[in-house]
Amino acid sequence: MVSDDCLVECKIDDSDEDESGEEQINTPPPPPDRDPHGINEHLKVEVSDVLAEPSTHQSIKQVWVYSVVGFEKARFWTYQCLSLLFAVPFALLCGIFLAVLACLHVWFLVPCLQLSTTFLPCLRSLCLCAIDVVITPFCASVALCCSRIAVSLSNKDWIQMRDKDKDTV
């Protein structure tokens, strides 16, 4: 085994010119990240996630290559066509929905909450006053009327009720 002390770090020259003096072809920059928060991580599907051949039984190499190409092209063009049909109208609907939601929040919900916190003590005192004037005397009167009711059961009554229930069943 070679120890780590023997390994030397080599710097790679990333200049735009090749050793022959010709300029290298610049690769295009990667596309902007349209999912910076990783909302759709579950949709990053590769061919190997869907198609796979066991090591014991394999088709002809060209069949596998064309299958992979067909899968990738079908996925790419289907997504392009569907997004062309649905993306703009759905984005407009989402924009309208969020604008209505924001307008209702700013002009209806927040003012109602502020007014309720402002006037809630006044409404509370009015409700307590109405309860004291109307409901409390009514409940007290019903309680006084029902306070003289007395229910007494003897064993004789209990036996008669039990026998009566047996006869009806």
Beta strands, then each sheet from edge to edge (+ up, - down):
end
